[in-house]
């Protein structure tokens, strides 16, 4: 089974998408359509050299979504997944590329998601940290025992779990986890505590938008973050997308389930190679590649 996967926030880089725009008529049309839908020229930020502007959540998320989805459109018949998955934001990219959502509708949802998350971050300043070298159960227990908001957020691969919460909660957790033997406890340069209860207000905004958006039958099953299971059920897909903002990204479990279900090849669609690296940490024999390098 060939699986196409889509990256989430953090995969952005200055100049992203410019090569697509210059080399592909399809890409150029989609980027210009996106500028109209968003009501500002996101291509100016994406194609420029301002790393800081690109790191803002309200810019980062639609930028990565556009790079990923447009890459899938450009490769045409080479986009032939047996199943799909996306890490956090990447789940929206996967759903559009797989035909569950129209391009414009997906972009509008991503923009609303990003704006709502940015707003939630400003209301409740918060952060995230990557914990390397401890068992999930140890990290989960430490988070549960701290009398602050701090929760497991991204199960990225065995031995790497990102936690999310208040500044004080993250500080306490990092200190305790380091004492318990974590090889590293790295505070991340993010706007806020994604995939935590701090995103509740954003979740409520996104729920309204998702329920007003038309979803349709896609080309193949999509693995979803909140339960690591593949589905084609539209109501379940919508329900899980809503849960995703405050629930953890079960990426380790998703990769393991894909392998159990006959995974043979992984193609990463979008900026970077982070997801390929995570698959290799689960099984070095898995074939991985990037889509769209030759246009």
N, C-alpha and C positions, 0 to 999 in steps of 0.2 A: 504493500500500500504506500502510495506517495502522498505525503502530507505537505501542504503549503501553510507556512506560519508567518505571522505579521507582528513586528516589534511594537513596543509601547514607548512611553515617555522616557527620555534619556538617550534615544538612538539618534537624535538630531545632530546636524553639523552644518556649519556655515557653507553656503553654496548649494545646499541639497536641492536636487531636482532640476538644476539649471541645465545639466547635460540632457536630461529627458526633454526639456522644453526646446532646446536647440536642435535636437536630432529627430524628434518625432512630431508629425503633424497632429496625431491623436493627442499626445501629451500637451502640446501647445493649446489646443482647443479646450481641453479639460482644465488646465491651469487658468485660462482666461475666463472660463465659465465659473470657476471657483472664486475668482476675484469679484465677480458680480454677485454671486450668492452671499459671500461674506461681507460685501459692501465696503471692502478695502483691498488694496493690492498686497495680499500676503506674499506674492511672488517677490516683491521688493525686499522683504525680510528674508525669505528663504534663499534667494539668490545672492544676497549681500554678504558682508563680512562681519556683521554685528552679532557676535556670539551671545551677548547678554540679552539683546532683544529677542533672540530665538529661544532663550531659556524660560521666558514668561509662559506660564501654563496656557493662557488663552491664545498664545501663538504656537507654542510647541505642539499641542495636540492636533489642531487642524493641519499643521505643516507635515507631521509624520504620517497622518492619515492620507494626505494628498500624495506624498511621495510613494507610499505603499500601494494605494489603489490605482494610481496612474501607471505605476510599473506593471501591475497585473494586467491592466488594459493594453499596454503597449506590447507585452509579450504574446498576446493573442492566443493562438492554439496551444502554445507551450504551457499555458495555464490550464492544467488538466488534473486537478486534485482528486484524490480518493476521499480525503477529508480535509478540514480546515481548522485552524485555531489561531488565536491572537492573544498576546500578553497584554492584559489590561486594556488600554486604548486600542490595541491591535485587534481586539475582538470586533470592534466596529468596522475596521478595515476588512477583516475576513468576511464579515456579513455582506458588505457591499460588493467585494470582489466575487463572492459566491452567489450573488444574485438575490439575496434575501431582502436587500434594500436598494433603492435607486441611489445613484451617485449624489444627487442634490440633497435627498432626504438624509442620507448618511452624514454628509458634510454639515448640514444644519444641526443634527443631533450632536455631532462632535463639538461644534462651536458652542452649543448650549451647555454641554457637559463641561467643557473647559472653562467657560465663563462662570458657571455655577460653582465649580471647584475652586477657581481663583477667589471668588467672593467668600466661600467658606473658609479659605486659608486666611483671608484678611480679617474675618470675624474672630477666628480662633487661631492665633499664631501657633504653629506646631511643626513637627519635622519627622524624619525617618532615619533609620540606621540599619546597615547591613551587618549581620552577625555571621561570622565564618568559623567553622570548626566545632560546632556543638550539635548534639542531637536535637531534633525538633521538639521532643517532649520536654527537654530541659528548658528551652527558650519559652515554650508555652506556659510552663509552670511559673517561671520567674515573672512573666508578664501578668499572669493571673494574680499573683501574690502582691503586686505593687498597687498601692492605693492611689493610683493616678490613671489617666487614660493612656494605655500602652498595650498594643495587640500585635499578633503576627499578621503581616500584611501581604508579603510575597514569598511563597515557597518556591524559590527559583531553581534549586537543584539540591541534591543531597549535600548537606554541610553548608548550605547558604540560605539563610532566611532573613528577610527584611522585616523589621518591626516598625510600627507607626504609632504616633501619639503626641501628647503634650511635650514641651521641651523638658520639663522636670521629670516626666515619666520615662522619656528616652534616656535622659542622663542617669537616672537610678538604674534602669535596666542594663545599660551599657556597663556601668560599674560592677553590678552584680554578676553579669555574664562573663566579664573579663576575669573576675575572681574565680569563677567556676571553670575556667579553662578555655574560653573562646580564643581562637588564634588572633582574631581581629574583631573589633566593634567599631565600624566606620560610620560616622554621621554623614548623611548624604546631602548634597546641595540642592534640595528641593524646596518648593514653596510651602508645603504643608504635609499633613498626615493623611495621605491618600489611603483608601481601603481601611478606614477606621471609622468609629462612631462620630468623629469630628466632621465627616462628610455627609452627615444626615440631612442638613438643609439642602445640599447639592443634590442628594438622592431624590428628595421630594420634588425639586424642580425638574429633574430629568425624567422622573416617573410620568409626569404630566405630558412631557414632550413625546416620550416613547409611546404612550397610549394613544396619542393623536396621529401617529405615523403609520403608514401602511407597510406591513411586512408581507412578503410573498414567498412561495416555495423556492428554495435554493437548489443549486446543482448537486450538493452532497452534504453529509452531516458536518456539523461544526461542534468542536469540543469547547465547552464553556468554562470560564475561570472558576466559578463559585462551587462547582461540583466535579470538575474534571471528566465529565461525561459528554459523549457525542449525541446530538439530537438534530432532528429536522422539524420538530414540533414548534410552530410559530409562537404559540402562547407561552410555552416553556422558555423559548429564547428570549422573549420580551421580559418575562418574570426574572430570569437570571441576569439580564443586562441591568435591570433596576437594582437587584441585590448586590451587584458587583462593586458599586461605589463604596459601600460600607463593609463588604465582606472581603476575605483574603483571596488572592490570586493563587489557585492551586496548580501552579505550573509543573512542579515536580511530579505530582500525582497525574497530571495530564500526560506528560511524557511517558510515564510508566504505563499508563493505560493504553496509549498508542502502541507501544512496543508489544504489549499483551495481545493487542488486536491486529498484529501483523505489519507494523511499520517497517518499511524497507528503505525509504528515502525521504529526506527532509529538504524542502526548498524554502529559503527565507526570502520574503518579498518586502522590500523597503530598505531604509537606511541601516547600515551596520551589519554585524555578524554575531551579535550577542546571543541570539537564540540558538544558532548553530553550535556555539561554544557550550551552552547548557546541555544540549542533547549529547554532545561528546562526553560530558562529565557523567552521564547516565550510562552510555554505551558507546565506546570508541569505535565500534564496528559499523555504526549507522552512517550511511552516505549522506553528506550535507553539501549544500551549494547555495549560491545567491542567485536570485532571478534578475534578469534585465541588465546584466553587465555588458551584453552585446546587443546593440540596437541597430 
